[in-house]
Amino acid sequence: MRIVTVIGNRPQFVKAAAVSRPLRERHEELIVHTGQHYDDELSRIFFEELGVPAPACELHIGGGSVTSQTARMLAALEPQLEELAPDMVLVYGDTNSTLAGALAAAQRHVPVAHVEAGMRSFDTRMPEELNRVLTDHASDLLLCSTATAVTNLEREHASGSVVLVGDAMADVTLAFAPIAEERSTALRDHGVEPGGYVVVTAHRAGNVDDPARLERLVDLLEALPLPAVFPVHPRTRARLEAAALLARVEAAANIRLTPPLGYLDFLTLTRHARAVLTDSGGLQKEAYLLGTPCITLRDTTEWVETVDAGWNVLVDLDADAALAALESDPPRAPRPELYGGGHAGRRISDALDAYTAGA
């Protein structure tokens, strides 16, 4: 069977690293890279470090609004799918690339498999939530990371076949954490000690596209009492510059701005941080897997299990709440196995086999 995998951003590169190897043992896979993360440090280095197979084609579609970017991806994917003639299209997560890949395939009557199906924050202000819901209801095979996701799809009466497989990103995090310990010099490079710093990421449109909320984010960062390693997403840097806030962040005593980091360096920094402050869904999960407390700069999350387990707290952009969470004692609660124990990639491949055998 020929499977075309559509990916375009860092979390999708990580998930593809877990799935492509077992998938290619049994099927022909061709990767289409949309270019949603067009910065070289957000793209090339992840393919190199994680061993993701080289894309069959790159669409170079980065930048622009959510609507224009999705529209351009759809237009570019149509001839690619016609030429590649896949038996199935595989998409990951909740990005514009996810939705464009699902719609382009569905409109050609090509079956769609969605990895990380059923995740819901129930916050329709987020473009990611719309992407998730529309992709799920355009998909034929719904591959779920958690039992909560399965329940969400059952509640929505999704028509696709639902399979609980675990989380592909967890496979890579668990496999590469010891490798990162051996190879990464990130703590020394950034002049930080284990437990004596925080890691910060911020890129969600709801936080960085609104100048008022972006200034609240800067206020929160300036109040941090510990050194903060802040790899700045290109989108976030552009918004900080446009709002005349970048100089404030650069001048803050405890904030250490860096370019986007490679996976191994970022994994090491996350593992040894006092806490992570982020608006990323994937990083909430990675922090949980690594045993690092997470302070989420949103008021909703799709990874509700991390909150229920006591390892994640939602503070939105409330600086007082963020500081209180940072000053509290580290969680003593155990971390139950939530995401498949490192075997999701193989389960996803098995689910694809079973689906095509029954088609």
N, C-alpha and C positions, 0 to 999 in steps of 0.2 A: 504494500500500500504506500502511496506517495502522500506524505503529510507536509503541508506548508505551515510553518510556525511564524507568526507575525509578532515581533517584539520591537521595543523602541526606547526603553528606559532602564535605569540601573536595576530596580527590583526584578524586572523581567529577564535581564541578562543572568542574574543570580539564579532565578528559578529554572531557566533553560539549562544552566549548568548541571542541575540535578536530573533533568528529564531527558535531555538529548542523547546521553550515552545509552541508557537502556532502550530508548526508542529506536535508535539506529542499529541496535542488534537485530531488530526484526523488520524494520521498515525503512523506506527511503524518506529522509527528512530534508527539507530545504528551508532555510531561514531567510525571511524577509525582514530587514532592519529598516524601520520607517525613518529613523533619524530624529525621533522626538527629542532624545537627549543628543544634541549635535556637538556639544563640547567634547573634545577629544578625551579629557580626563573622566568624563561620564560615560564614555563608550568604549574606546579602544582598549583601555587598561583592564576593563572587566573581562573582555573576551580573552585577553592574554593571560591574566592571572587565574581565571576560573576554567580555562580550557573549553570555552564555548566554541563550537564549530563556526568557521567563517561564514558570514551571510552569503547566500546565493545572489542577492541583490540588495542594494541600499537605495532608499528613496530620497534621502537628504531633505526631509520635510520637518524642519524645526522652526520654532518661533510662531508668532501670530496668535490670534485669539483662539479659544477653544473651538469655536464654530468654524473659523477659516482653516485651522489646522486639520480638523477632522474631515472637512470637505476636500481639502487637497489630498489627504491620505486616501480617501475613498476613490477619487479620480485616478490616483496613481496605482492603486491596488487592482483596479479592474483589469487593465491589460496584463499585469503581472500574473494574476490568477488565470487569465485566459491562456497565457503562454505556458505556465507551469502545470496547469491541468491537475490540480490536487484531487485526491479522493477524500480528504478531510483538511480543514483548517483548524489549527490549534492556537488559542489566544490565552493570555495570562492577565489576571488582575483587573484593573479598573481605569486604565489610561485612555487617552484619545486613540492610541494605537490599538487597544483592545476592542473598542467599539467599532472603529473603522474596519478592522480585520473581520469581525463577526458579521457586520452588515454587508461587506463586499462579498463574503462567502455565501451568506444566506440568500442574497439577491441572485446569485448564480446557482442556487439550489445545491450547494456543496455543504455537507454536514459540518457543523462547528462544534468543537470541544473547548470548554472554558475551564481553565485551571484557576482555582480560587473562587469558584462560583458560590453564590449564596451569602457572601459577606454583606452586612448592612450596618451602616451607622444611623440610618433613619434621619439623616440630615440632608434634605433635598437642596440646600444651598450649595452643597459641594458638587462640582461637576463630576467627581469620581463616583458619587452615589448614583447619579443618573447613568453614567457609563456602566456601572455594575448591573443595574436593574435591566437596562435595555439589552445588554449583552446576554444576560441569563435567559431572557425571553426570546432571544434569537438563536439560542444554542440547542443542540441536539443531545450533547453529553455534558453533564454538569458535574465537575470534579471538585468536591468540597474538602476544605481544610479541616473543618470542625463539625461536630454534631449540631452546634447552633446554626451553622450555615444550612445544613440539611433541613432543619426545622423551618428556617426562613423560606426556603424554596417550597416546602410542603404547604406552608401558610399561603403562599402566593399562587399555588396551583401551577407551578412551572411545568411545561409540557415535556421537557427533555428528561432523559434518563439520569437519575441522581445517584452518585457513588461517593462514599466517604473514603478519601484516600490519604488524608494528612496533608501537611504543608511542604511544598517543594523547597521553599526558602530555608525551612528548618533543616532539611537534609544538608544543604551547603554550609549553613552556619555551624552545625555540629561537626561536619567533616573538616572544615577549614580552620576552626578555632585553634587546634593544636599546631597546625602548620603555621598559622600566623604568629603564634608564640615563638616559634623557632626562627622565623625569617624577618619579622617586622622589628624595626628600630624606632617605631613611632613615638613611644614615650620619651626616649632620649632626644629624638629630633625636635619634639615640641617642648622639652624642658619641664615635664610633669612627672609626678610620682603617683603610684597606684593609690587610689582612694582620695587623692588630693586635688581633683579637678572634676569638671563636668564636660560632657560633650553636648553641643547644641547643633540642631539642624532646623531649618525653616524654609519651606518653599511653597506651601499650599496657597492657592489663590486667595482664599478667605483671610489669610494673615498678611500676605505681602502685596497684594494688588490694591488694597484699601489703605491710603496714606495714613488715616487716623489709626487703624489697627497696626500698621507697620510701626508707627511711632510708639504705640503701647508696647510692642515687642522690643523696641530699642530701650525703652524705659526699664523693662523687666531685665534685659541683659545687663544694663548698667548697674543694676542693683545686686547682681550675683556676688556672693562673698568669696567665691573660689575662682581660680583660673578657669576659663571656659574656652575650649578648643572648638572653633566654629568654622567648619568647612563650608564655604559660601557657594551655594548653587548659583549658576550664572543668572537665572531669572531673579533671584533675590538680590544679587549685587546690582542688577540693572534697576530694580525698584528702589533700592536704597539710594542710588545715585540720583534717580529722578526726583525723589522726595527730599533731597539735600540732607540725608541722614547718614550717609556712609562715613563722613568725617567724624561724626559723633561715635560711631561704633569703633572706628580705627583708633580714636583717642582714648577709649575706655581702658582703664588700667588692667582689668582682669580678662578682657576679651582678646583672644588670639585668633585672628582671621587667617584662614589658609585657603588655598585653592581646593577644589574637590579632591578627595583622597582615593587611593586605590583600595580594593576590598580588604586586603590583608591588614593594611595599616589602620583602616577604619574599624575593623573587627577587634584589633588589639586595643585601640583607644576605648571602644565601647566596653569591652570586657573588664577593664581596670578602672573605669570612671566611678566616681562617687555616685553619679546619677546621669541619666540622659534627659535632656529637655528637647522635645521634638514635636513637630506636627505631622510626621511621617507615620503612615500605618505600618510599613514594613519594619521600621526601626523599633517600634513598640514591641513587636514580636521578637526581633533579634535581641533586644535588651533582656526580655524575659528568658530566652533560651540561654543567655550568658550569665544570668543571675545578677543583672544590674538594675536597680530601681529606675523606673521611667516616670517622668513628669511630662504629661502630654499637653501641648499648647493648643488644645481644642476642648470643646465642651461635649463632644460625642466621639465615639470610636467604634469601628467595626470589629476590633479585637477585644470584645467585652470580657473574654475569659481572663485576660491579663489583669483587668481591674478586679474581677471577682476573686482572683487568687491573691490579691493584695500587693502585687508588684507594679501596678500602674495607677496613677492618679490623674484625673482630668482637672486642669486648672484654667483652661482657656488662656487669656493673656492677663490674668490677675496676678500681679507681681507678689502681693502678700501671700496668696495661696501657694505660689510657686516656691517662695522662700520658706514657708512653713513646711512644705513637703520635703524640701532639701534639708532642713534642719532636723527633721524627725529621724528617729532611729531607723537603720536599715530593716527591711522586712525580715521577720523571723519565720514567716509562714513557709511551708514547703512549696516547691514548685512542681505541681503534678504534671505528668506528661500530657500535653495538650495537642501536639501537632504531628504525631505519627512516628516519633522516635527515629527519624532519619531514613525512613523507607518509603516516603511518598513518591519519589521518582519511579521506583519499580512498580508501585501500585497504579500510578497513572498509566504507565506503559501497559500493564495487565488490563486495565479498564478499557484502553483503546483497542487492545486485541479482542477482548470479549465483545465490545460494541460492533466492531467490523465483522467478527465471525457471525454475529446474529443479524447483521443487516441484510 
